[in-house]
Amino acid sequence: MLGRMIRRAWLAPFAVLIVAGLGTAGWFAEGGAPQITGYAWVIDGDSLKVAGTEIRIYGIDAPEYRQTCLRGGHPWACGIDATHAMRAMIRGRRVACRAREQDRYGRTVAVCTVGGVDLGAEMVKSGHAVAYGAYAADEREARDARRGIWSSSFERPAAWRAKHPRNPR
């Protein structure tokens, strides 16, 4: 009896690892890119948490949550608006992300879709994010149509972050 209890106690951590591995996070999709799927928690306009993994959306840079822009001479909470736009696109549906790399903060940088729709492309097309290494044509379209941040006076998110450093992680 005691021997069986010891074996079970010893095997329990391995069982947890095996069960965790059966989830979709960490399995490799075709082409070798890690596939992460599940319901997302929206952090801000370009960051999500899916299956316990913090994800930065590839190819975009959305205004920071606390960032404001000027529209018609009045402050506009463009960072909060970007976060709401991301939440509206996801609306409690499953997200599928294909990892591309890790950023300097250890987050997974990934292309994510909901129902086959590329979240990064949609954020840029709607004017809730700027292109950052991808989606240049989508940015031109949003800028020409004066959608979202392009209907305002704004500071690029990277420049805004440089002026408003947050506490280190």
Backbone bond lengths (Angstrom), bond angles and torsions (degrees), N, CA, C in turn:
res aa  C-N    CA-C-N  psi(-1)  N-CA   C-N-CA  omega(-1)  CA-C   N-CA-C  phi
1 M - - - 1.451 - - 1.522 110.15 -
2 L 1.322 117.41 -49.75 1.456 121.17 179.94 1.520 110.40 -62.34
3 G 1.319 117.07 -41.18 1.470 120.54 178.72 1.519 111.95 -61.06
4 R 1.329 117.30 -40.50 1.467 121.68 179.69 1.541 109.90 -66.23
5 M 1.336 117.87 -40.04 1.459 121.90 179.18 1.525 110.33 -64.14
6 I 1.318 116.77 -40.91 1.470 120.69 179.47 1.523 109.45 -64.58
7 R 1.355 117.29 -44.69 1.472 120.19 178.67 1.518 110.82 -59.78
8 R 1.330 116.88 -44.60 1.471 120.28 179.84 1.524 110.79 -62.67
9 A 1.320 117.20 -44.14 1.464 120.92 179.38 1.525 110.48 -62.32
10 W 1.331 116.38 -37.76 1.469 120.82 -179.71 1.522 110.73 -70.83
11 L 1.327 117.87 -36.18 1.458 121.93 -177.39 1.527 113.60 -81.30
12 A 1.317 119.22 -19.55 1.462 122.47 -175.49 1.528 113.21 -55.35
13 P 1.352 119.98 -47.88 1.464 118.13 179.68 1.536 112.64 -60.92
14 F 1.330 116.98 -34.25 1.463 119.68 179.27 1.518 111.02 -70.36
15 A 1.312 116.66 -35.93 1.468 120.08 177.53 1.515 110.25 -63.13
16 V 1.336 117.08 -40.28 1.466 120.94 177.69 1.524 109.81 -61.70
17 L 1.315 118.15 -44.02 1.463 121.73 179.50 1.527 111.47 -63.11
18 I 1.315 116.38 -40.59 1.465 119.84 -179.80 1.518 110.10 -66.28
19 V 1.329 117.30 -45.78 1.464 120.78 179.52 1.519 109.97 -63.69
20 A 1.333 118.41 -42.12 1.466 121.19 178.10 1.519 109.99 -61.11
21 G 1.296 117.28 -37.31 1.466 121.20 179.71 1.510 113.49 -68.86
22 L 1.345 117.33 -20.22 1.453 119.91 179.24 1.516 112.35 -76.53
23 G 1.343 117.76 -14.89 1.460 120.71 174.06 1.514 108.47 -68.41
24 T 1.333 117.11 174.37 1.453 119.02 -175.97 1.521 112.78 -84.45
25 A 1.313 118.74 -18.06 1.457 119.75 179.81 1.524 109.44 -68.15
26 G 1.301 116.01 132.07 1.447 120.71 175.82 1.514 114.83 93.03
27 W 1.322 119.29 -18.13 1.462 120.44 176.78 1.507 107.88 -73.69
28 F 1.316 116.85 147.67 1.447 120.10 -177.46 1.513 110.82 -92.73
29 A 1.311 114.17 130.17 1.458 120.57 177.29 1.521 108.25 -81.98
30 E 1.291 115.60 173.66 1.460 120.35 177.40 1.519 108.65 -56.29
31 G 1.301 118.03 137.05 1.454 121.78 -178.92 1.514 112.44 92.90
32 G 1.325 118.99 -1.57 1.453 121.24 174.17 1.515 115.30 88.35
33 A 1.345 119.86 -3.63 1.455 120.73 -179.77 1.524 109.75 -83.18
34 P 1.339 117.53 131.61 1.459 118.91 178.05 1.526 110.64 -60.33
35 Q 1.317 116.45 136.14 1.463 123.45 179.74 1.524 107.69 -105.63
36 I 1.329 117.14 127.81 1.457 122.60 179.44 1.522 106.30 -124.41
37 T 1.314 116.90 120.83 1.457 119.87 -179.21 1.512 110.67 -132.65
38 G 1.311 115.43 152.77 1.453 120.97 176.56 1.507 110.45 152.93
39 Y 1.321 115.09 -171.32 1.454 120.29 177.05 1.519 107.83 -81.97
40 A 1.322 116.35 141.27 1.460 120.76 -173.77 1.520 112.05 -105.42
41 W 1.311 113.84 147.94 1.456 122.38 168.02 1.520 104.58 -106.84
42 V 1.326 117.44 121.95 1.457 121.69 -177.92 1.520 109.07 -81.97
43 I 1.325 116.03 123.69 1.461 122.04 177.82 1.525 109.05 -87.81
44 D 1.326 115.88 -50.04 1.462 122.20 175.98 1.527 107.89 -159.51
45 G 1.318 117.67 -164.33 1.455 121.10 -173.68 1.513 116.09 -67.23
46 D 1.318 118.05 -13.81 1.465 119.66 178.71 1.523 113.23 -136.47
47 S 1.322 117.14 17.35 1.468 121.25 -179.21 1.521 111.18 -138.49
48 L 1.336 115.05 139.08 1.458 122.76 -179.30 1.519 109.22 -135.84
49 K 1.304 115.22 166.00 1.461 120.89 167.78 1.519 105.79 -124.20
50 V 1.336 116.24 119.92 1.460 122.85 -178.40 1.523 108.01 -129.47
51 A 1.310 116.54 128.46 1.473 122.36 178.48 1.528 111.29 50.10
52 G 1.343 115.99 41.17 1.460 120.89 177.95 1.513 114.85 77.23
53 T 1.335 117.78 4.15 1.460 122.24 -178.56 1.516 110.25 -109.35
54 E 1.339 116.89 126.72 1.458 120.00 175.67 1.526 108.25 -78.62
55 I 1.314 115.70 126.77 1.465 121.82 -174.78 1.508 110.59 -122.01
56 R 1.310 115.00 133.63 1.476 123.61 171.89 1.512 104.81 -103.21
57 I 1.339 117.33 125.70 1.458 121.66 -178.51 1.532 109.33 -67.20
58 Y 1.312 115.70 127.22 1.459 122.77 -178.38 1.533 111.15 -66.38
59 G 1.327 115.91 138.19 1.459 122.17 168.54 1.501 117.04 81.62
60 I 1.338 118.01 6.74 1.466 119.71 179.78 1.522 110.57 -135.61
61 D 1.327 115.21 161.95 1.453 122.22 172.43 1.522 106.26 -141.42
62 A 1.319 116.90 110.27 1.463 122.41 -179.10 1.525 109.54 -93.88
63 P 1.328 116.94 153.78 1.466 118.75 174.76 1.525 110.07 -54.95
64 E 1.313 115.81 142.93 1.460 121.38 178.94 1.522 109.82 -65.85
65 Y 1.313 116.26 152.51 1.462 121.63 -175.53 1.537 111.63 -51.41
66 R 1.326 117.25 -42.04 1.475 121.38 -177.68 1.534 112.97 -85.87
67 Q 1.320 117.70 -1.93 1.461 121.34 -175.38 1.530 111.07 -76.03
68 T 1.329 115.19 139.77 1.461 120.78 174.05 1.524 109.17 -117.92
69 C 1.317 114.88 153.34 1.460 122.90 176.40 1.524 106.19 -122.11
70 L 1.327 117.39 171.10 1.460 121.08 176.94 1.511 109.46 -111.99
71 R 1.310 115.53 123.76 1.461 120.97 178.29 1.525 106.90 -125.50
72 G 1.324 115.68 119.80 1.464 119.53 -178.25 1.514 111.97 60.65
73 G 1.342 116.75 30.27 1.460 121.52 179.80 1.515 114.50 80.23
74 H 1.320 117.40 2.94 1.468 121.31 -178.82 1.524 110.52 -116.67
75 P 1.345 116.33 143.26 1.464 119.05 177.53 1.533 111.06 -62.04
76 W 1.300 114.21 140.67 1.459 122.08 179.94 1.527 106.55 -133.37
77 A 1.297 118.03 130.43 1.467 123.15 -178.03 1.531 109.19 -78.00
78 C 1.338 116.05 70.99 1.465 120.89 -175.11 1.530 112.31 -65.76
79 G 1.325 118.09 -28.56 1.463 120.85 177.27 1.522 111.63 -69.04
80 I 1.316 116.64 -42.49 1.465 120.53 176.60 1.522 109.44 -66.70
81 D 1.326 116.74 -39.73 1.460 121.10 178.87 1.536 110.79 -61.60
82 A 1.328 117.39 -40.62 1.474 121.16 177.79 1.527 110.52 -63.33
83 T 1.325 116.77 -41.62 1.467 121.04 178.08 1.523 110.43 -62.21
84 H 1.321 116.68 -43.70 1.473 120.71 178.83 1.525 111.12 -64.70
85 A 1.333 117.10 -36.85 1.469 120.51 178.31 1.535 110.25 -63.10
86 M 1.326 117.30 -42.48 1.462 121.00 178.79 1.531 109.69 -63.96
87 R 1.325 117.04 -44.99 1.474 120.53 178.65 1.527 111.07 -59.76
88 A 1.327 116.74 -41.55 1.466 120.91 -178.56 1.528 111.17 -65.32
89 M 1.333 117.21 -36.57 1.466 119.80 179.23 1.528 111.54 -67.41
90 I 1.321 116.09 -35.36 1.467 120.41 -176.81 1.526 111.17 -82.73
91 R 1.320 117.30 -44.52 1.470 123.32 176.37 1.529 114.90 41.64
92 G 1.305 118.45 46.42 1.462 121.24 176.08 1.520 115.27 73.69
93 R 1.327 117.10 11.51 1.470 119.88 178.70 1.527 109.87 -93.38
94 R 1.316 115.90 161.99 1.468 121.18 179.47 1.524 110.25 -69.71
95 V 1.309 115.03 140.83 1.462 123.48 178.89 1.523 107.87 -110.22
96 A 1.325 116.36 139.01 1.471 121.71 175.04 1.524 107.38 -118.02
97 C 1.325 115.86 123.73 1.457 121.03 -177.90 1.530 110.17 -121.26
98 R 1.318 115.99 137.30 1.464 122.63 176.36 1.527 107.23 -110.86
99 A 1.325 116.11 109.30 1.468 121.81 -176.68 1.524 111.11 -64.84
100 R 1.319 115.45 141.85 1.460 122.10 177.41 1.529 112.02 -116.08
101 E 1.333 116.18 -37.67 1.466 121.00 -176.60 1.519 109.21 -168.21
102 Q 1.326 115.33 -177.65 1.459 120.90 172.40 1.512 107.57 -117.45
103 D 1.337 116.74 144.00 1.462 119.15 177.42 1.524 109.68 -89.14
104 R 1.313 115.89 -179.70 1.470 119.85 -175.25 1.523 113.21 -68.36
105 Y 1.336 116.95 -13.20 1.461 121.07 177.86 1.531 111.74 -96.23
106 G 1.324 116.55 3.87 1.456 120.74 178.77 1.520 114.48 85.52
107 R 1.342 116.68 5.58 1.462 119.46 178.06 1.523 109.74 -79.77
108 T 1.301 116.15 150.47 1.453 122.01 174.93 1.517 107.95 -79.92
109 V 1.316 116.95 127.28 1.466 122.15 175.50 1.520 105.83 -97.08
110 A 1.343 116.48 123.73 1.456 119.76 -171.08 1.521 112.02 -146.16
111 V 1.332 114.23 154.61 1.462 121.82 169.38 1.518 105.21 -89.42
112 C 1.335 116.68 123.27 1.461 121.02 -176.42 1.521 110.48 -119.80
113 T 1.317 114.73 143.81 1.457 121.23 179.10 1.521 110.55 -131.27
114 V 1.315 114.48 155.49 1.463 122.81 171.70 1.518 106.08 -131.43
115 G 1.305 116.77 119.03 1.458 119.96 -178.81 1.522 112.32 58.13
116 G 1.331 116.78 32.07 1.458 121.48 179.52 1.517 114.76 83.56
117 V 1.328 117.92 -1.83 1.470 122.16 -179.84 1.527 108.85 -94.14
118 D 1.326 116.97 126.65 1.465 124.22 179.85 1.534 109.01 -72.62
119 L 1.327 116.86 113.65 1.463 121.29 -177.64 1.524 112.44 -62.52
120 G 1.325 117.72 -39.68 1.462 120.86 179.50 1.512 111.77 -62.61
121 A 1.329 116.43 -47.24 1.472 120.81 179.62 1.521 110.09 -60.94
122 E 1.329 117.39 -43.11 1.469 120.56 -178.40 1.522 111.90 -67.07
123 M 1.330 117.62 -38.34 1.469 119.98 177.97 1.529 110.64 -63.36
124 V 1.324 116.94 -40.19 1.465 120.48 179.71 1.530 110.16 -71.68
125 K 1.338 118.00 -45.77 1.476 121.63 -179.79 1.519 112.34 -59.04
126 S 1.331 116.05 -36.84 1.468 119.74 -178.20 1.520 112.44 -81.66
127 G 1.334 116.79 -4.59 1.458 120.38 179.31 1.515 113.71 80.25
128 H 1.336 117.62 20.91 1.459 121.26 178.08 1.521 112.84 -99.08
129 A 1.328 116.77 1.99 1.465 121.85 177.40 1.520 108.07 -157.95
130 V 1.329 115.41 157.45 1.458 120.62 173.49 1.528 108.20 -99.37
131 A 1.313 114.68 155.38 1.467 119.89 176.77 1.519 108.25 -70.78
132 Y 1.330 115.09 142.64 1.465 120.87 -178.93 1.522 107.90 -142.06
133 G 1.327 115.83 74.43 1.459 120.69 179.90 1.518 113.57 96.04
134 A 1.309 117.58 -3.29 1.471 122.53 177.68 1.527 107.17 -158.33
135 Y 1.305 116.69 170.22 1.459 123.28 173.08 1.538 114.84 64.58
136 A 1.314 117.95 29.40 1.472 121.22 -179.03 1.527 111.76 -60.96
137 A 1.326 118.19 -41.57 1.468 121.19 179.50 1.528 110.58 -64.83
138 D 1.321 117.01 -38.33 1.462 120.89 177.65 1.526 110.53 -64.72
139 E 1.333 116.80 -38.14 1.466 120.21 178.01 1.529 110.22 -65.28
140 R 1.334 117.52 -44.06 1.478 119.99 178.25 1.526 110.52 -58.61
141 E 1.331 116.12 -42.73 1.464 120.76 179.01 1.530 111.12 -60.35
142 A 1.328 117.42 -46.78 1.471 121.76 179.81 1.527 110.82 -65.33
143 R 1.323 116.48 -42.35 1.470 120.74 -179.90 1.526 110.47 -63.51
144 D 1.343 116.88 -46.47 1.464 120.96 -179.79 1.535 111.83 -62.91
145 A 1.325 116.93 -35.02 1.464 121.42 -179.84 1.543 111.89 -86.84
146 R 1.326 116.80 -3.94 1.469 124.17 -179.67 1.538 111.59 55.55
147 R 1.340 114.59 48.25 1.468 121.19 178.08 1.521 110.51 -88.87
148 G 1.324 115.83 146.72 1.465 121.63 172.60 1.511 113.47 54.21
149 I 1.323 115.72 -126.34 1.480 119.84 -177.40 1.525 112.20 -62.39
150 W 1.322 117.38 -22.94 1.462 120.45 179.78 1.529 111.69 -73.88
151 S 1.329 117.44 -8.00 1.467 121.15 174.70 1.523 110.02 -94.02
152 S 1.311 115.92 8.48 1.462 121.30 -175.40 1.522 110.21 -134.81
153 S 1.303 113.26 179.21 1.456 122.27 171.77 1.526 104.63 -101.63
154 F 1.333 117.15 122.52 1.465 118.50 -175.33 1.514 110.86 -145.02
155 E 1.299 113.53 160.08 1.454 122.12 175.00 1.527 106.56 -100.28
156 R 1.322 117.45 135.47 1.461 119.40 177.67 1.522 108.56 -56.18
157 P 1.330 116.70 140.90 1.468 120.05 -175.74 1.533 114.34 -53.30
158 A 1.322 118.33 -39.21 1.478 120.32 -179.75 1.529 110.70 -63.64
159 A 1.334 117.13 -40.36 1.468 120.97 178.35 1.531 110.15 -67.80
160 W 1.332 116.84 -39.28 1.464 120.89 178.80 1.529 110.04 -63.42
161 R 1.343 116.99 -43.86 1.480 120.92 178.92 1.518 111.19 -61.28
162 A 1.329 117.26 -38.62 1.468 120.65 -179.60 1.527 111.07 -63.36
163 K 1.320 117.34 -33.01 1.464 121.58 179.82 1.523 112.79 -85.68
164 H 1.322 117.20 -17.42 1.466 122.18 -176.69 1.532 110.34 -128.67
165 P 1.327 117.02 65.95 1.476 118.42 -178.40 1.528 110.56 -64.37
166 R 1.321 113.96 142.29 1.464 118.89 175.84 1.512 108.94 -102.84
167 N 1.302 114.71 173.50 1.461 118.94 179.91 1.513 109.71 -61.08
168 P 1.342 117.11 141.34 1.475 118.92 178.17 1.513 110.10 -62.75
169 R 1.322 114.71 150.90 1.477 121.01 -179.13 1.478 111.17 -66.73
